[in-house]
Amino acid sequence: MLRLSNLADYAVLACTQLARADGRVSAADLADATQVPAPTMAKLTGILTRAGLLASSRGPSGGVMLALEPDDISLADIIEAVDGPIGLVACTHANDAEEEACQLSATCQAKPHWAIINDSVRSALSSATLADLAREQGAAEGAANDMKADDSAAEPGKVLA
């Protein structure tokens, strides 16, 4: 199974939350909002800050915020900041020394196909931005709130149309 690391998944959640926030957010508040453990969130904010995706400040009004506009941060940017280069198999992002370490590199029939598939996956992740995710999350939350309001207005036994 192809999977992102939990840390990359949490990073996407944190950045999406920051895309919807006004101003700086403390790591503790960000951990609460995303339900990611506080030590993990502290680690993530450090990684994302070093990668240039977040800006941080210390002090009573400190916290983290996106360093770029949500439209300028892709899922690929976040995943690569946490997990490194996106590669389905080692040779799709290997340097020459790593490629030579693969005993099949010179005769591999699948290598050109893996490169095409890997490029497609990376392209899809690059085309999805934090702005897209924040917009979709807001729409989903709005729909959920509408359903809760409808449920509270319903009479017992009455089916809502």
N, C-alpha and C positions, 0 to 999 in steps of 0.2 A: 504494500500500500504506500502510495506517495503521500507524505504528510509534512506540513510545516511544523516546526517546533512549537511547543506551548508558549515559549517566550516570544516568538514572532507573532503568534495569535494574540497574546496579551498586548504586545506593542501596537498592533493594529487597533485593538479596542481602546487603548489609552489615547492614541493619536486621534481617533475618531471623536472621543469625548472632548479632547482639547480643541478640535475643530469646531465644536458646538459651544464652547465656553467663551465667556467674555473676559479677556485678560488672563492673568496668571492664576494657576491653581496649585495648591500644595500637593505634594506627592501623597500625603495621607488622604486628602479629599479625593484625589484621583483614584487611589486604591479603593476607597469606599464606593465611589460612583461606578467603578467597573467590577467590583468584587474580586479584584486581584489582590493577593496577600501583600501587605505593606512592604516587607523586605524585597519581594520580587519587583514591586513597582519602583522602589528606590534604585534597584539595579538597572531596571529598564530606562528610567529617566536619565541615568548616567550614560548608558550606552547611546541613547538617542541624542543626547546633548553632544557627546563627543563626535557623533556622526553629522552634526550640524542640522538636525531636524528639529531639535528643541532648543530654546533659550532658557537659561535658569538664572535665578538670582536668590541670594540669601537674605535673611532678615525677616522682620515681622510681616512685611507685605511681599515676601518672596514667594517663589514657586516656580513652576515651569509653564511655558506656553510654546506654541509652534513658532519656529524660527522663520518659516516661510508661509506663504498663503496656502490654504488647503488645496487650491487648484494646482499648486506647484509641487505637491508631495504625492507620489504614487505608492501603491501597495508594494511595488518592487523596491522602491527606495527604503521603505520600512523593513521589509523582509531581509534585504541585503545588509542593512545596518545591524541587524540582530544575528542573522544566520550566515552571512557571507554570500558569495555569488550564488545565483539561482542555477542549479545544475541537476538535471535528472540523473545523469551518470557522470562520473568523474571527468571523462574526456571532453565534455561539452564546455567546460570552463577551466581546463587544466593548462598549466604552463608547460613548456617543453620538457622540463625535468619530470613532472608528474606524468605526462603523456608517455614518456619513455618507460616509466615504471609499469605501465600496463603491458603485459606480455602479448596482448592481442592487437595492439594499436596499429601495427603495420598491415595487418591482414583483415581487420574487422570490417565485415560487410554492413553492420548496423550503424557504424559511426556517423555516416552522412545523414541517416534518417533521424538519429538521436539529436543531431544538431538542429535540424529543421523543427522537430517537436519541441525541443528546449527553447528555441527562439520564439515559437508560438506561445508557449506558456509565459515566457518572460514578457512578451509583447502584451498579452492579456493583462498581466499584473501591472505593467507600466501604464496601461490605458485607464485603469481604475484609480481615481484620485480620492483623497480624503474628503474633498467637497462632495463627491458622489456618495460616499458612504454616509457622511453626516446628513445629507439631504434625505437619503433613503431611510436612515434611522429615525429622523424627525417625522417623516411621513408614516412610518410604522407605529411610532409612539402616538401620533395623532389619531390613527385609526383605532388603536387599542383603547385610548381614552374615550373616543366616541362610543365604542362598544360598551364600556363600563357605564357611561352616562345613559345609554339606551337600556341597559340591564336594570339600573336603579330606578328608571321611570316605568318599567313594566309592572303590570299588575300580576299577582300570582296566578299562574295557570294560563296567562295570555301569551300567545305566540307573537313575536315581533316580526313585522314584514321587512 
